[in-house]
Each structure stands twice: as C-alpha cells, then as structure tokens.
Amino acid sequence: TCPSPWTTERITFQGTCGQPQLHNYWNLKYKGVGSQPWAVRVGFKNKLSDRIDYLCMGSIISNSVILTAAHCALAKTATHQIACVRVGEYNTNSDPDCTLGICAKSSVDVPLNHIVVHPGYDSKTFRHNIALLVLKEPLTFSLSVQPICLYSKAATKSNFEGHRALLVGWGKTASQREASPLQQHLELPIQKIEFCALVYGSAVPITENELCVGGEADKDACSGFGGAPLVRLDSKLKN
C-alpha cells in the first residue's frame, strides 16, 4: 500500500498554471515547443534490458505530482514496470527540441516516489480511471515544463459540453499509420453524455461523472494516449 502524497509531501504550485511562457500563444495557435508544457510521457522500465519504454502520458499538476490514468499507473507485465516520467519532451527524435528558433532545455526523466490510485477505480468499466504519480524530485519549471490548471468542484457540464478540446500526447491517431515523434494535438468536440451512452450502449456503462469527447469522422486517438491530458482553453481566465 502506497502512502498518500497529501500526508508525506505538501503539493505546491510555482508560477501560473495553464499559461505557456511563450507570448500570444492562445492568439497565434502556436503548436511547437513549449505550447503544451504540462504534457509528460510515462516511462516503463524493461527489467531485462533496463531500457525505458514510454507507453502512457500524463499531466503536470504541481512541481511534484503528475495526473495520469489508473490503468497506466497499475500496468505491469513480466518484463515492464512503471518507473519514471519524462518532462520537457516535444520531439522524441531530437534533444534539445527547437521550433522556429525557440529551443527548450533537454528533456528529463524523473523517478517516482509512490503512486496513488483512485480508491473507486474499476478495471472492468474504467470508472474513476485516475491516478497520481508522486515524484522523488521536484520539477524545475521552464519553457517546456509547466503545470496545467484543474477545474474546481463548482464546474458543471455546461463548462465543457458544446466546446472543443485538445488531446495532447505522442500516440497514434486515426489518420496515421504509426505514431509521430512530434507531440500530437488532436482537436475534438465535447459532446453531451447521452451521445456516448447511445454509441456504447450496455457494452461500456457511461455515467454523469464522465466526459463524452469525439465523434467526428477520421479524428480519434487509436493507441498510446492513455493518461494523456485533454485541454480546453478558458477564455475568461486565459488559461
């Protein structure tokens, strides 16, 4: 049993969440290095070769905690076990990453201290599919490493439904034969929950505690996006 991060380490925020350090980002729709600095890759260590394979994604929510999916946090095979997160990544084929003359610091692998999985997680229905990865070392925020904002408990479905959001990660999309080395930004509509209930029927129980996202032809996340951040711009807060 892993100890709770709330009792072992105080989670602190440094700087402003949800605001990339590049000026006029939200107006220019820039999607290069540092545009989604909260997106991280979750690494799994190969016990046979010591190689790290990045099979899931996550979001920086503080300098010591990553938000991801419970099915990723609990994933374990005979050869692989979750070990670290890689922060500051944009292009998996280059280091450091540069776009339009803008270069970020080299990406860094940060080891995990412990994992906290939502107590209500159901591996069959994927209900409450949320987990926290608590880091051994605090992050140093930079151009390519920043926290994302979380909605408060006061937020309702009206804050989301009818809007569009970005799914951010390094997975494979419906229009690709293989995953791209560049950070992917897939824009998707947020639907009413009834839409997903109609599509999935009894095969996947849908509850009011979930968001229904997608439904457009040839726009889908096929694989490798487990735990990836779904980001929506709040035009009032500018984050």
C-alpha positions in Angstrom: 0.0 0.0 0.0 1.4 3.4 -1.0 1.3 6.3 1.4 -0.9 9.3 0.5 1.0 12.2 -1.1 -1.2 14.6 1.0 0.4 13.4 4.2 4.0 12.9 3.0 4.6 16.0 0.9 2.8 19.3 0.6 1.9 19.9 -3.1 3.0 23.5 -4.0 2.5 25.4 -7.2 5.1 27.7 -8.7 4.1 30.2 -11.3 0.7 30.4 -13.0 -0.9 27.2 -14.2 -2.2 26.8 -17.7 -0.2 29.6 -19.2 2.7 28.7 -21.5 5.6 31.1 -21.3 5.5 32.0 -25.0 3.8 35.3 -25.6 0.5 35.4 -27.5 0.3 31.6 -27.6 -3.5 31.5 -27.4 -3.9 34.0 -30.2 -1.4 32.6 -32.6 -2.4 29.0 -32.1 1.3 28.1 -31.9 1.7 24.3 -31.5 5.5 24.0 -31.3 8.0 23.5 -28.5 6.6 24.7 -25.1 3.0 25.1 -26.3 1.7 22.2 -24.1 4.4 22.2 -21.4 2.2 20.2 -18.9 2.2 17.0 -21.1 4.6 14.3 -20.0 5.4 10.8 -21.0 5.2 7.9 -18.5 8.1 5.5 -18.7 8.1 1.8 -18.0 11.4 0.1 -17.3 12.2 -3.1 -19.2 13.6 -5.5 -16.5 15.6 -7.4 -19.0 17.4 -4.6 -20.8 16.9 -1.6 -18.4 15.5 0.3 -21.4 12.7 2.8 -20.7 9.6 2.5 -22.9 7.2 5.4 -22.8 3.8 3.8 -23.1 1.4 6.3 -21.4 1.0 10.0 -20.9 0.2 12.4 -18.0 -0.2 16.0 -16.9 1.9 18.1 -14.6 -0.4 19.5 -11.9 2.3 20.6 -9.4 6.0 20.5 -9.1 5.8 17.1 -7.5 2.7 15.4 -8.9 1.6 14.0 -12.3 -2.0 13.2 -13.1 -2.5 10.1 -15.2 -4.8 7.2 -15.8 -5.2 4.4 -13.2 -4.9 1.7 -15.9 -1.4 3.2 -16.7 -0.3 3.5 -13.1 -1.2 -0.1 -12.4 0.1 -1.5 -15.6 2.7 -4.3 -15.1 3.9 -7.2 -17.2 6.5 -9.9 -16.8 9.1 -7.5 -18.4 7.9 -4.0 -17.7 7.1 -1.9 -14.6 6.3 1.8 -14.3 9.4 3.7 -13.3 9.5 7.4 -14.2 8.1 10.3 -16.2 9.8 12.3 -18.9 9.2 16.0 -18.8 10.1 18.7 -21.3 9.6 16.5 -24.4 8.3 17.6 -27.7 10.1 15.7 -30.4 11.2 12.2 -29.4 13.9 12.2 -32.2 15.7 15.3 -31.0 17.2 16.7 -27.8 17.1 19.6 -27.1 13.9 20.4 -29.0 13.7 23.6 -31.2 10.9 25.2 -33.2 11.0 28.4 -35.2 14.3 29.3 -33.5 12.9 28.6 -30.0 14.8 25.9 -28.1 13.9 24.3 -24.8 16.1 22.6 -22.2 16.8 18.9 -22.7 14.0 16.6 -21.5 14.5 14.9 -18.2 13.4 11.5 -16.7 12.2 11.9 -13.1 11.8 8.8 -11.0 8.7 8.1 -9.0 8.4 8.1 -5.2 5.0 6.4 -5.0 1.6 6.1 -6.7 -1.9 6.9 -5.5 -4.8 5.3 -7.4 -8.4 6.5 -7.0 -10.0 4.1 -4.4 -13.1 3.7 -6.6 -11.2 2.7 -9.8 -12.9 -0.2 -11.6 -10.6 -2.0 -14.1 -13.6 -3.6 -15.9 -15.6 -0.4 -16.5 -12.7 2.1 -16.2 -14.8 4.1 -13.8 -12.7 6.6 -11.8 -9.7 5.9 -14.1 -7.4 8.4 -12.3 -4.1 8.1 -10.5 -1.4 10.4 -9.1 2.3 9.8 -9.7 4.3 11.5 -6.9 7.9 12.3 -7.9 11.0 11.7 -6.0 12.4 15.1 -7.0 10.6 18.4 -7.5 10.3 19.7 -11.0 12.1 22.9 -12.1 9.6 24.8 -14.2 10.8 26.2 -17.5 9.6 26.9 -21.1 8.8 23.3 -21.7 7.8 22.3 -18.1 4.7 23.9 -16.6 1.6 22.8 -14.6 -1.9 22.7 -16.1 -4.9 24.1 -14.3 -7.6 21.9 -12.9 -11.3 22.8 -12.8 -12.8 23.4 -9.4 -15.6 21.3 -7.9 -18.0 24.1 -8.9 -17.5 23.4 -12.6 -20.6 21.8 -14.3 -21.1 20.0 -17.6 -22.1 23.4 -19.2 -18.4 24.4 -18.8 -17.5 21.7 -21.3 -20.3 20.5 -23.5 -20.5 22.2 -26.9 -16.9 23.3 -26.7 -13.8 21.8 -28.3 -10.7 20.5 -26.6 -7.2 19.3 -27.4 -6.0 15.8 -26.7 -2.2 16.1 -26.3 0.3 13.3 -26.5 2.6 11.1 -28.5 0.1 8.3 -29.5 -1.2 7.2 -32.9 -4.3 8.9 -34.3 -6.9 7.6 -36.7 -5.2 9.3 -39.7 -1.7 7.9 -39.0 -0.2 4.5 -39.8 2.3 4.9 -36.9 2.8 7.3 -34.0 4.6 10.6 -34.8 7.7 11.6 -33.0 6.2 15.0 -32.6 3.8 15.9 -29.8 0.3 15.4 -31.2 -2.6 17.9 -30.8 -5.9 16.4 -31.7 -8.9 18.8 -31.6 -12.1 17.1 -30.6 -15.7 18.2 -29.7 -17.1 17.7 -26.2 -20.5 16.0 -26.6 -23.4 15.6 -24.3 -23.1 12.4 -22.2 -26.2 10.9 -23.9 -24.2 10.8 -27.2 -21.6 8.3 -25.7 -24.4 6.4 -24.0 -26.1 5.9 -27.3 -22.8 4.9 -29.1 -21.6 2.4 -26.5 -24.9 1.1 -25.2 -24.5 -1.5 -22.5 -21.0 -2.5 -23.6 -19.5 0.3 -21.7 -21.5 1.8 -18.8 -21.5 5.6 -19.1 -22.1 7.8 -16.0 -22.6 11.5 -15.4 -19.1 11.7 -13.8 -17.5 11.3 -17.3 -17.0 13.5 -20.3 -18.0 12.4 -23.8 -15.4 13.5 -26.3 -15.1 12.9 -30.1 -17.5 11.5 -32.7 -16.0 13.2 -35.8 -15.0 11.1 -38.8 -11.3 10.2 -39.0 -10.5 12.1 -35.8 -9.7 9.7 -33.0 -6.9 8.6 -30.7 -6.2 5.0 -31.6 -3.4 4.0 -29.3 -0.7 5.4 -27.0 -2.8 8.2 -25.5 -3.5 6.5 -22.2 -3.5 9.1 -19.4 -3.0 12.0 -21.9 -4.2 15.5 -21.0 -7.5 16.8 -22.5 -7.1 20.6 -22.6 -9.7 23.3 -23.0 -8.9 27.0 -23.1 -10.9 29.0 -20.6 -11.4 32.3 -22.5 -12.3 34.2 -19.3 -9.3 33.1 -17.3 -7.0 32.9 -20.3 -5.6 29.5 -19.3 
